[in-house]
Amino acid sequence: MATHLSSVPSAPRAAGDGFATVDDMVAALRPAHPVFCLRPAVLESAARRFVEAFPGRVLYAVKCNPHPWVLSALHDGGVRDFDTASLPEIESVKGLFPGANAYFHHPVKSRDAIRRAYRDYGVRQFTIDHPAELEKLLDECGGGGIEVEVRFATPPGFATFDLSTKFGATPEHAVRLLRAVADKGLTPTLAFHVGSQCTSPEAYRIALLLAGQILDAAEVPIASLNVGGGFPAAYPNAAPPPLDTYFAEIAAGVRLLELPDDCGLLCEPGRALVADGCSLVVQVDLRKDQVLYVNDGIFGSLSETVHGKADFAVRRVRPGGGAASPNEIQFTVFGPTCDANDRLPFTWILPDDVREGDWIEVSQVGAYSNALATHFNGFYTDKFVTIGA
Ligand SMILES: Cc1ncc(COP(=O)(O)O)c(C=O)c1O
């Protein structure tokens, strides 16, 4: 497998990259390129709250935001385990925190990635959803002392985007896979993912009922049960219940399974840990009546407006520009590329005097933003600053 180390930023934190506020950053840098404004304290406390409240072990899903400052802030908040999906993610985690655990929880892996994860990075936890993947693990790890997580598909309809259209065994196949793992002398574990930005806690209860049926049929003891990610962010156009409701639902569902005391409980959130800890500052390149052309868009850091249907809050930043006009109007927003699809699915409500050169702060973009940005048309940003203490 080709590694893409360049896609995992590794630059050390540079002097001069910290600001008290976003307005201070804009006044100092007057950035002509989009800037990610990380709040390490917000990330750290989100991690701490999650780790303290979840009734099991919390793995951070690195794919959601792999920036090393993000990983460090979450580590400061108590996260010691990481859900990784590729060798570069494993390398990044192990490079930053040699003592941390990287779980290789992608159900489909190249043989090369399996071999190197096992041999070079000591990875011992792998996911499968098909017997052919089990054969690959047996071949490449020599069968030695690994935990094999069987992922099953969950019913659709509870999350903004469903992952079970791509991954997850049917219950019948999951039963067979669990038995096959045990027959090969490996340690079976069980997992599901209810889909990302899941606004219905009952999705976890339904998935846990399915897990119970699978375990009853398989009659194979598991070392742990992983309830995945999917925990939502409270975007302005989403009103999810508080995370405690999810944790209570999961705790109740797990109790019904009557798992043995030594069976671990895991989760692997991404979005809920990082969405609030980062905003993005973009600049207006052109205004045409009620249409703004800004320097980031759906091929860059704002693709989550499409995939995650996130209608981020925005505000105008104009250093030294005095009070904003009290009249607010809706603007259609285009990104910087030549593609007409580069148009945000939501309008932005901003003061009616917004003009070329103004900056706009887009909130809650910590999840699936920089991680998904393309270089299309040459537009790309990897400029990060920190805001706050
Ligand atoms: C296997 C796995 N775990 C965890 C996550 C994180 O999900 P979320 O950001 O919705 O919490 C994902 C997201 O795609 C995933 O594929």
The ligand as an SDF file (V2000), in Angstrom:
LIG
                    3D

 16 16  0  0  0  0  0  0  0  0999 V2000
  -14.7330    2.5080   11.9520 C   0  0  0  0  0  0  0  0  0  0  0  0
  -15.0690    3.9040   12.3300 C   0  0  0  0  0  0  0  0  0  0  0  0
  -15.0030    4.2530   13.6170 N   0  0  0  0  0  0  0  0  0  0  0  0
  -15.2850    5.5080   14.0320 C   0  0  0  0  0  0  0  0  0  0  0  0
  -15.6380    6.4950   13.1330 C   0  0  0  0  0  0  0  0  0  0  0  0
  -15.9260    7.8700   13.6540 C   0  0  0  0  0  0  0  0  0  0  0  0
  -17.2470    8.1780   13.4600 O   0  0  0  0  0  0  0  0  0  0  0  0
  -17.8680    9.5530   13.9980 P   0  0  0  0  0  0  0  0  0  0  0  0
  -16.9840   10.6610   13.5390 O   0  0  0  0  0  0  0  0  0  0  0  0
  -19.2150    9.5940   13.3850 O   0  0  0  0  0  0  0  0  0  0  0  0
  -17.9070    9.4500   15.4890 O   0  0  0  0  0  0  0  0  0  0  0  0
  -15.7560    6.1680   11.7700 C   0  0  0  0  0  0  0  0  0  0  0  0
  -16.1740    7.1910   10.7860 C   0  0  0  0  0  0  0  0  0  0  0  0
  -16.2570    6.9880    9.6160 O   0  0  0  0  0  0  0  0  0  0  0  0
  -15.4500    4.8460   11.3610 C   0  0  0  0  0  0  0  0  0  0  0  0
  -15.5070    4.4990   10.0690 O   0  0  0  0  0  0  0  0  0  0  0  0
  1  2  1  0
  2  3  1  0
  2 15  2  0
  3  4  2  0
  4  5  1  0
  5  6  1  0
  5 12  2  0
  6  7  1  0
  7  8  1  0
  8  9  2  0
  8 10  1  0
  8 11  1  0
 12 13  1  0
 12 15  1  0
 13 14  2  0
 15 16  1  0
M  END
$$$$
